[in-house]
């Protein structure tokens, strides 16, 4: 059984981090470690997570300021690689810390990684879905995925999903790249670059649930910014 690392960036998630941790480790998966990447949350999320380290195998990585989702994941990925022996097998799961991604789906992602190098937790295949989004949010998400598939020539249904499982070799490849996306476009960029590199990619269904505690981090500006960045990504030589 490979080691499993779950990387969850946080910013003002003190209300959710304890429940997230409890639900992750209730899965009783062997060789499991949670990596919290905190961007100096004003609500002291990092401190709350460090207290949980007395009970669970958690590593809390602190960054000095809020720098964006993409850089937080890249930092977390690189730190995971430093924790591994040169030939050690590992799976790295990325997920939101606000409980919108249900930890109960993690075993399905891990199981699918026996077949695929990258496993996407997909809202837009049979069995997947979204709870508590209004029509506007659903429309933006659907259109964004359709647009990204069209411009980048990708067949996958949920390119903007933030719930994924990667085999170690994919993370090594991505961590060596110049990943420039800050927000939602980071999810598209990682799939696109993995696809171009020839890694196998599959999807398993998830049900995404809008957060019930804390403020939503959805910003229309970030979504709109992703549209031109997708074109830039398509034209990229890297």
Sine and cosine of phi, psi and omega as CSV:
sin_phi,cos_phi,sin_psi,cos_psi,sin_omega,cos_omega
0.00,0.00,0.84,-0.55,0.03,-1.00
-0.93,0.36,0.38,-0.92,0.15,-0.99
-0.91,0.41,0.55,-0.83,0.01,-1.00
-0.86,-0.52,0.83,-0.56,0.06,-1.00
-0.91,-0.42,0.76,-0.65,0.07,-1.00
-0.94,-0.33,0.87,-0.49,-0.03,-1.00
-0.97,-0.26,0.86,-0.51,-0.04,-1.00
-0.76,-0.66,0.96,-0.27,0.09,-1.00
-0.93,0.37,0.56,-0.83,0.00,-1.00
-0.72,-0.69,0.57,-0.82,0.21,-0.98
-0.49,-0.87,0.94,-0.34,-0.06,-1.00
0.85,0.52,0.82,0.57,0.03,-1.00
-0.88,-0.47,0.42,0.91,-0.02,-1.00
-0.83,0.55,-0.58,0.82,-0.03,-1.00
-0.94,0.35,-0.34,0.94,-0.12,-0.99
-0.92,-0.38,-0.34,0.94,-0.20,-0.98
-0.91,0.42,-0.58,0.81,0.00,-1.00
-0.93,0.38,-0.72,0.70,0.01,-1.00
-0.91,0.42,-0.65,0.76,0.05,-1.00
-0.84,0.54,-0.74,0.67,-0.03,-1.00
-0.89,0.46,-0.73,0.69,0.01,-1.00
-0.85,0.52,-0.69,0.73,-0.05,-1.00
-0.95,0.32,-0.55,0.83,0.04,-1.00
-0.92,0.40,-0.74,0.67,-0.08,-1.00
-0.99,0.16,-0.20,0.98,0.14,-0.99
-0.93,0.36,-0.27,0.96,0.04,-1.00
-0.94,0.35,-0.36,0.93,0.02,-1.00
0.85,0.53,0.61,0.79,0.08,-1.00
-0.98,0.19,0.70,-0.71,0.02,-1.00
-0.95,0.32,0.43,-0.90,0.09,-1.00
0.82,0.57,0.71,0.71,-0.07,-1.00
-0.95,-0.32,0.72,-0.70,0.08,-1.00
-0.67,-0.74,0.65,-0.76,0.03,-1.00
-0.98,-0.19,0.76,-0.64,0.03,-1.00
-0.92,-0.38,0.92,-0.39,0.06,-1.00
-0.99,-0.12,0.82,-0.57,0.05,-1.00
-0.93,-0.36,0.97,-0.24,-0.12,-0.99
-0.96,-0.29,0.72,-0.69,-0.03,-1.00
-0.99,-0.10,0.81,0.59,0.05,-1.00
0.82,0.57,0.80,0.60,-0.05,-1.00
-0.87,0.50,0.77,-0.63,0.05,-1.00
-0.88,0.48,-0.41,0.91,-0.01,-1.00
-1.00,0.04,0.14,0.99,0.07,-1.00
0.90,0.43,0.68,0.73,0.09,-1.00
-0.85,0.53,-0.67,0.74,-0.05,-1.00
-0.87,0.50,-0.68,0.74,0.00,-1.00
-0.90,0.44,-0.66,0.75,0.03,-1.00
-0.89,0.45,-0.63,0.78,0.01,-1.00
-0.94,0.35,-0.61,0.79,0.00,-1.00
-0.91,0.42,-0.54,0.84,0.08,-1.00
-0.89,0.46,-0.61,0.79,0.00,-1.00
-0.92,0.39,-0.33,0.94,-0.01,-1.00
-0.91,0.41,-0.30,0.95,0.07,-1.00
-0.94,0.34,-0.35,0.94,-0.05,-1.00
-0.93,-0.36,-0.53,0.85,-0.11,-0.99
-0.80,-0.60,0.41,-0.91,0.07,-1.00
-0.97,0.24,1.00,-0.04,-0.05,-1.00
-0.83,-0.56,0.64,-0.77,0.18,-0.98
-0.90,-0.44,0.81,-0.58,0.01,-1.00
-0.96,-0.26,0.88,-0.47,0.04,-1.00
-0.97,-0.23,0.83,-0.55,-0.03,-1.00
-0.97,-0.24,0.75,-0.66,0.13,-0.99
-0.93,-0.37,0.47,-0.88,-0.17,-0.99
-0.94,0.33,-0.38,0.93,-0.05,-1.00
-0.34,-0.94,0.18,-0.98,0.02,-1.00
-0.95,0.30,0.89,-0.46,-0.09,-1.00
-0.83,-0.56,0.04,1.00,0.03,-1.00
0.94,-0.34,0.43,-0.90,-0.06,-1.00
-0.90,0.43,-0.73,0.68,-0.04,-1.00
-0.84,0.54,-0.81,0.58,0.03,-1.00
-0.86,0.52,-0.54,0.84,0.04,-1.00
-0.90,0.43,-0.70,0.71,0.03,-1.00
-0.91,0.42,-0.70,0.71,-0.01,-1.00
-0.87,0.49,-0.67,0.74,0.04,-1.00
-0.88,0.47,-0.71,0.70,0.03,-1.00
-0.89,0.46,-0.68,0.73,0.01,-1.00
-0.87,0.49,-0.71,0.70,-0.04,-1.00
-0.91,0.42,-0.59,0.81,0.03,-1.00
-0.93,0.37,-0.59,0.81,0.07,-1.00
-0.87,0.49,-0.70,0.71,-0.01,-1.00
-0.87,0.49,-0.56,0.83,0.02,-1.00
-0.94,0.35,-0.37,0.93,0.00,-1.00
-0.99,0.14,-0.18,0.98,-0.12,-0.99
-0.98,-0.19,0.51,-0.86,0.17,-0.99
-0.95,0.30,0.38,-0.93,-0.11,-0.99
-0.78,0.62,-0.65,0.76,-0.07,-1.00
-0.93,-0.35,0.31,0.95,-0.07,-1.00
-0.98,0.21,0.73,-0.68,0.00,-1.00
-0.99,0.17,0.66,-0.75,-0.02,-1.00
-0.44,-0.90,0.47,-0.88,0.14,-0.99
-0.88,-0.47,0.66,-0.75,-0.01,-1.00
-0.86,-0.51,0.87,-0.49,0.01,-1.00
-0.97,-0.23,0.75,-0.67,0.13,-0.99
-0.95,-0.30,0.64,-0.77,0.02,-1.00
-0.37,-0.93,0.34,-0.94,0.09,-1.00
-0.96,0.28,0.45,-0.89,-0.01,-1.00
-0.99,-0.12,0.06,1.00,-0.12,-0.99
-0.99,-0.12,0.21,0.98,0.03,-1.00
0.96,0.28,0.16,0.99,0.10,-1.00
-0.95,0.30,-0.43,0.90,0.11,-0.99
-0.98,-0.19,0.87,-0.50,-0.06,-1.00
-0.98,0.19,0.87,-0.49,0.01,-1.00
-0.83,0.55,-0.38,0.93,-0.03,-1.00
-0.87,0.49,-0.32,0.95,0.00,-1.00
-0.99,0.11,-0.22,0.97,-0.05,-1.00
-0.82,0.57,-0.71,0.71,0.02,-1.00
-0.85,0.52,-0.56,0.83,0.03,-1.00
-0.93,0.38,-0.63,0.77,0.06,-1.00
-0.90,0.44,-0.70,0.72,-0.01,-1.00
-0.90,0.44,-0.68,0.74,0.00,-1.00
-0.89,0.45,-0.65,0.76,-0.01,-1.00
-0.93,0.38,-0.39,0.92,0.01,-1.00
-0.94,0.34,-0.15,0.99,0.14,-0.99
-0.94,0.34,-0.40,0.92,-0.04,-1.00
-0.96,-0.27,-0.58,0.82,-0.09,-1.00
-0.90,-0.44,0.46,-0.89,0.08,-1.00
-0.98,0.21,-0.55,0.83,0.05,-1.00
-0.78,-0.63,0.76,-0.65,0.04,-1.00
-0.87,-0.50,0.84,-0.54,0.00,-1.00
-0.99,-0.14,0.79,-0.61,0.17,-0.98
-0.98,0.20,0.95,-0.30,-0.22,-0.98
-0.96,-0.28,0.76,-0.65,0.09,-1.00
-1.00,0.10,-0.24,0.97,-0.22,-0.98
-0.89,-0.45,0.43,0.90,0.21,-0.98
-0.88,-0.48,0.17,-0.99,-0.03,-1.00
-0.83,0.55,0.76,-0.65,-0.03,-1.00
0.99,-0.11,-0.27,0.96,0.02,-1.00
-1.00,-0.04,0.19,-0.98,0.01,-1.00
0.02,-1.00,-0.01,-1.00,-0.01,-1.00
-0.70,-0.71,0.69,-0.72,0.06,-1.00
-0.90,-0.43,0.67,-0.74,0.17,-0.99
0.94,0.33,0.48,0.88,0.19,-0.98
-0.98,-0.21,0.58,-0.81,0.08,-1.00
-0.99,0.15,0.10,-1.00,-0.06,-1.00
-0.87,0.50,-0.63,0.78,-0.05,-1.00
-0.89,0.45,-0.72,0.69,0.02,-1.00
-0.88,0.47,-0.68,0.74,0.01,-1.00
-0.89,0.46,-0.67,0.74,-0.02,-1.00
-0.90,0.43,-0.73,0.69,0.00,-1.00
-0.86,0.51,-0.71,0.71,-0.03,-1.00
-0.91,0.42,-0.72,0.69,0.00,-1.00
-0.88,0.48,-0.73,0.69,-0.03,-1.00
-0.91,0.41,-0.65,0.76,0.00,-1.00
-0.87,0.48,-0.66,0.75,0.03,-1.00
-0.93,0.37,-0.66,0.75,0.05,-1.00
-0.88,0.48,-0.70,0.72,-0.01,-1.00
-0.89,0.45,-0.71,0.70,-0.01,-1.00
-0.90,0.43,-0.67,0.75,0.04,-1.00
-0.87,0.49,-0.67,0.74,-0.04,-1.00
-0.91,0.41,-0.76,0.64,-0.07,-1.00
-0.93,0.36,-0.65,0.76,-0.10,-0.99
-1.00,-0.06,-0.16,0.99,0.02,-1.00
0.93,0.37,0.64,0.77,-0.03,-1.00
-0.96,-0.28,0.57,-0.82,-0.04,-1.00
-1.00,-0.04,-0.11,0.99,-0.17,-0.99
-0.98,0.18,0.58,-0.81,-0.17,-0.99
-0.99,0.16,-0.52,0.85,-0.09,-1.00
-0.82,-0.58,0.99,0.15,-0.05,-1.00
-0.97,0.25,-0.36,0.93,-0.05,-1.00
-0.99,-0.13,0.14,0.99,0.03,-1.00
-0.90,0.43,0.68,-0.74,0.06,-1.00
-0.97,-0.23,0.28,0.96,-0.01,-1.00
-0.87,-0.49,0.98,-0.19,-0.11,-0.99
-0.63,-0.77,0.31,-0.95,0.13,-0.99
-0.78,-0.63,0.77,-0.64,-0.02,-1.00
-0.87,-0.49,0.61,-0.79,0.22,-0.98
-0.97,0.25,0.42,-0.91,-0.10,-1.00
-0.80,0.60,-0.69,0.73,-0.09,-1.00
-0.89,0.45,-0.47,0.88,0.06,-1.00
-0.94,0.33,-0.69,0.73,0.02,-1.00
-0.89,0.45,-0.63,0.78,0.06,-1.00
-0.87,0.49,-0.66,0.75,0.03,-1.00
-0.90,0.43,-0.75,0.66,-0.05,-1.00
-0.92,0.40,-0.64,0.77,-0.04,-1.00
-0.91,0.41,-0.36,0.93,0.02,-1.00
-1.00,0.02,-0.12,0.99,-0.02,-1.00
-1.00,0.00,0.26,-0.97,0.12,-0.99
-1.00,-0.03,0.99,0.11,0.00,-1.00
-1.00,0.10,0.90,-0.43,-0.16,-0.99
-0.97,-0.25,-0.07,1.00,-0.08,-1.00
-0.98,0.22,0.65,-0.76,-0.03,-1.00
-0.99,-0.15,-0.68,0.74,-0.13,-0.99
-0.94,-0.35,-0.76,-0.65,-0.07,-1.00
-0.87,0.49,-0.46,0.89,-0.03,-1.00
-0.91,0.42,-0.33,0.94,0.06,-1.00
-0.85,0.52,-0.63,0.78,-0.01,-1.00
-0.91,0.42,-0.62,0.79,0.03,-1.00
-0.94,0.35,-0.69,0.72,-0.05,-1.00
-0.88,0.47,-0.66,0.75,-0.03,-1.00
-0.91,0.42,-0.64,0.77,0.04,-1.00
-0.92,0.38,-0.69,0.72,-0.03,-1.00
-0.88,0.48,-0.73,0.68,-0.03,-1.00
-0.93,0.38,-0.60,0.80,0.05,-1.00
-0.91,0.42,-0.65,0.76,0.02,-1.00
-0.89,0.46,-0.73,0.68,-0.01,-1.00
-0.90,0.44,-0.52,0.86,-0.01,-1.00
-0.98,0.20,-0.12,0.99,0.06,-1.00
1.00,-0.03,0.17,0.99,0.07,-1.00
-0.95,0.30,0.57,-0.82,0.03,-1.00
-0.98,0.18,0.66,-0.75,-0.09,-1.00
-0.75,-0.66,0.76,-0.65,0.04,-1.00
-0.76,-0.65,0.18,-0.98,0.00,-1.00
-0.78,-0.63,0.63,-0.78,0.15,-0.99
-0.82,-0.57,0.52,-0.85,-0.08,-1.00
-0.96,0.29,0.63,-0.78,0.15,-0.99
-0.72,-0.69,0.36,-0.93,0.15,-0.99
-0.92,-0.38,0.90,-0.43,0.01,-1.00
-1.00,0.04,0.75,-0.66,0.00,-1.00
-0.87,-0.50,0.84,-0.55,0.02,-1.00
-0.84,0.54,0.65,-0.76,-0.06,-1.00
-0.84,0.54,0.56,-0.83,0.02,-1.00
-0.95,-0.31,-0.27,0.96,0.03,-1.00
-0.81,-0.58,0.66,-0.75,-0.02,-1.00
1.00,0.09,0.17,-0.99,-0.06,-1.00
-1.00,0.05,0.60,-0.80,0.04,-1.00
-0.92,0.40,0.61,-0.79,0.03,-1.00
-0.99,-0.16,0.18,0.98,0.06,-1.00
-0.93,0.36,0.80,-0.60,0.06,-1.00
-0.73,-0.68,0.83,-0.56,-0.02,-1.00
-0.86,0.51,-0.58,0.81,0.00,-1.00
-0.86,0.52,-0.67,0.74,-0.01,-1.00
-0.92,0.40,-0.63,0.77,0.02,-1.00
-0.90,0.43,-0.72,0.69,-0.02,-1.00
-0.91,0.42,-0.59,0.81,0.04,-1.00
-0.87,0.49,-0.55,0.84,-0.04,-1.00
-0.90,0.44,-0.47,0.88,-0.07,-1.00
-0.90,0.44,-0.71,0.71,0.01,-1.00
-0.98,0.21,-0.44,0.90,0.04,-1.00
-0.94,0.34,-0.44,0.90,0.07,-1.00
-0.92,0.40,-0.66,0.75,0.06,-1.00
-0.89,0.45,-0.69,0.72,0.02,-1.00
-0.87,0.50,-0.64,0.76,0.01,-1.00
-0.90,0.43,-0.66,0.75,-0.01,-1.00
-0.89,0.46,-0.54,0.84,-0.03,-1.00
-1.00,0.00,-0.09,1.00,-0.06,-1.00
-0.91,0.41,0.58,-0.81,0.04,-1.00
-1.00,-0.09,-0.19,0.98,-0.07,-1.00
-0.97,0.26,0.00,0.00,0.00,0.00
